Amino acid sequence: LAKTTQPISMDSYEGQEVNITCSHNNIATNDYITWYQQFPSQGPRFIIQGYKTKVTNEVASLFIPADRKSSTLSLPRVSLSDTAVYYCLVGDTENTGFQKLVFGTGTRLLVSP
Amino acid sequence: GAVVSQHPSRVICKSGTSVKIECRSLDFQATTMFWYRQFPKQSLMLMATSNEGSKATYEQGVEKDKFLINHASLTLSTLTVTSAHPEDSSFYICSARPQSGVYGYTFGSGTRLTVV
């Protein structure tokens, strides 16, 4: 599985846009990029997944450049409840096989009033 | 859809006793489930892959005799921490993924184990 590198922590204020970048230089052709959110004492929650260019859903956007060696999770107008740890994972999760997910360090986002 | 239920949410046990944690896929069948352990302020560490009807596959460094995994049905996997010690205190999380129709893996809510 491709190794990922993210900033350990980020700080923001309510109402701001937050962009968290993840590096995955060894991403394979069949790999997808998936982001999870985890609150304290809870299991991770799926946020968004993409393969290339841009993906948007009701909570976030995912930007993936053409070389796919990095990706950026964009959270628009964050609120205090967005304070959590965000994990970027890379793997062939769309395959019908069940590839194990290996978590990196994650990014601890702190949103202040 | 794609809900994974984990039970109990927290448990306190005495050193030397065994604790069983259940992971159920509520609205889908899961031939494969994964078990993770997470220490405070750290990331999730994959412990093992649970396969329905066969032996689990353990990650390097994880004691298979210490962490017994049973995946007897398509909707239930159990993790038993045997002869628990205080260093086994941690947050244990399971995950699974439906065959199709849903992106990503779904995680249980986790089990906080405290060994005293």
Contacts between the chains, C-beta under 8 A, distances in Angstrom:
chain1	res1	chain2	res2	distance
A	34	B	103	7.5
A	34	B	104	5.5
A	36	B	104	7.6
A	36	B	107	7.9
A	41	B	91	6.8
A	41	B	110	6.5
A	41	B	112	6.4
A	42	B	109	5.9
A	42	B	110	6.2
A	43	B	4	7.7
A	43	B	6	7.4
A	43	B	93	4.8
A	43	B	95	7.2
A	43	B	107	3.3
A	43	B	108	5.2
A	43	B	109	5.3
A	43	B	110	4.9
A	44	B	44	7.1
A	44	B	93	7.6
A	44	B	95	7.9
A	44	B	107	4.9
A	45	B	107	7.1
A	46	B	103	6.7
A	46	B	104	3.8
A	46	B	105	7.2
A	46	B	106	7.1
A	49	B	103	4.7
A	49	B	104	5.7
A	87	B	43	7.3
A	87	B	44	7.9
A	93	B	97	7.6
A	93	B	103	7.6
A	93	B	104	6.6
A	93	B	105	7.2
A	94	B	103	7.9
A	96	B	99	6.9
A	96	B	100	7.4
A	98	B	31	7.5
A	98	B	32	4.0
A	98	B	49	7.7
A	98	B	97	6.3
A	100	B	34	5.9
A	100	B	46	5.8
A	100	B	49	5.7
A	101	B	34	6.9
A	101	B	46	7.3
A	101	B	95	7.2
A	101	B	105	5.9
A	102	B	46	5.9
A	103	B	36	7.7
A	103	B	43	4.7
A	103	B	44	4.3
A	103	B	45	7.6
A	103	B	46	7.6
A	104	B	43	6.4
A	105	B	43	5.5
A	106	B	43	5.5
